[in-house]
Amino acid sequence: MTAIAEPTTGTTEPGAEVPAVTPEDIAARRVRESPTDRVVFRVAGLYGVSTGSVPFPVSQTESIESGPVSLTQDPESGAAGNVGLIDFERRYLRVKYGVHAVFPGIHQLVMSGKHDLSLLGPVRATATDECSVNEELTGWRALGCMDFLPGSLWSGASGG
């Protein structure tokens, strides 16, 4: 059985009348202040370099030192994937963004001839951070996780 949509007549339920929207109602909506306790923002121009090195697993039993890790925003992730929300009243921030990560230790490993050159491509991941914002709204403590994307060295892996 296929349902056919009826044209709307200004009612939501049979017998219930909905008052017409007046030009004054519309004008009042236009001047209503937007809420400012929560703000959605876009992440752009992201980059970072670590000052140290981390153990980088290359198999279940072996790891290498990563060297200083370099992160940039993933140019293949769309704008919809690089967004955040800050709730000023709760002092809470959540942000999701795509990154490219480059590890100098992988370059040295591949150039030694022991591994495939395809490992030289940047590792792609989606990072999601949840943060507690301090009372002065000048900083935060982030707890996050990363989900590695298909085609990346660690495709399907995740961690925090």
N, C-alpha and C positions, 0 to 999 in steps of 0.2 A: 504494500500500500504506500503510495506517495502522497506526502502532505503538500498542499499548495498554499503558498503564503497569501494571505488576504491583505489588501491595502490597509494601512493604519488609519484610524479614525479619531485618534486623540484619546483612546481608552486603553488601559492596560489589562483590565479584567472585564468580562462581560458585565455590563451594567455600571461599571465604575467610571466616573468622569474624571478626566485629568484637566486641570485648569490650563488655559492657553498661556503660553509664554509671551509676555508683553515686551515691547521695546525697552521699557524701564527696567524689567528684570535683566535683560541682556546688558544694559548699561551698568547696572549695579554689579554684575559679575565681572565686567571688565575692570572696574576700579578696586575690586576686592584684592587685598594684599595677598601675595603668595606666601606660603609658609616658609620660614627661614630656619627652622630647627633642623631640617634635613636638606642636604644639597647633593645632587648628583653631579659628578665631574668626569671629564675625559682625561685619560692618561696619554701624554704625548712627549716626545723627546727624551725618552727614558734611556739612561746609560749608567753603568757602574763598573768599577774595577775593584777586585778584592786585594787586600794587602798581603794575604798569605796564600797558602796552598792547602788543599784537602786531599785525602786519599780518594783516588778515582778507580773504581773497580773495572777491570778489563775481563775478568772471568770470575767464577765462583771462588777461586783460590788465590788469584793475583790482583794486585792493585798497583797503581803508579801514583806519583804525586802530580796533582793537576797543574801546579804553577799558579800564578795570579790569574783568576778567572775574570773574563771580561763579559759583561752583559750589555746588550742593546735591545731596544724594542724590536720585536719581530715584524718586518715590513709586510709579511704575508698575513698577519692577523688583522682582521678588520676593525674598524672603529668601535663596533658593537662589543668586541671582546676586550677593549681597553677602557674600562669604566670603573668608577668608584662611587661610593655613597658615604657621606659623613653625617652622623646624627649628633648634633651639638648638645642636645639635651642629655643624651645617654653617654656622651663622650666616647663614641664608637665609630670606627671607620672600617669599611670593607672595600677592598680594591681587587680587581681581576685584570691581568694584563698578559700579553704574549711577549716572550723574550727569545733572543738568540743568545746562546752561551758558547764561548770559545775557550778552550783549555789548552795552553801551551804544551802541557805534558803529553797530550794526545799527538800533537804535531811531532814532537821528538820521538815518540813511540812508532808512529807510522813511517817517519823518515828513516828509522833504523832498518826498515825492510821487513819487519816481523808481522805487520798487519796491513790490511787492505786500505788503499788510498781513499775509499769512500768514507772512512772515519773522519776525514778532514773537514767535512761539511759542518756548519754550526749545529749545535744541538738546539732543537726547538721545543719550547715548553710553554704551558700556561701556568702562571703563578696566581694564587689566590691568598691574600693576606687579610687577617682580621686583627684589628688594632685597638688597644685601649689608649685613648687620647688623654694627656695630662690635664690638670685643672686649668692651667694657664693657656691651653690650646696651642702650645708651642712645640710639642713633640709627642711621640707615641711609641708604644712597644708593640712590635708586630710578631704575630705567630702565623706562619703561613705554610703552604704546601705547594708542590709543583707536580704537574701532570705532563709527562713527556709525550710529544706528538708523534704520529706515524711518520716514518722516514728519518727519525732521529736515532742517534746511537742507542738511547735507552727507551725506544718506543714502547709505550704501554706501561712503563714504570711510573711510580709516584712516590712522593716522600715529603717530609716536612721538616 
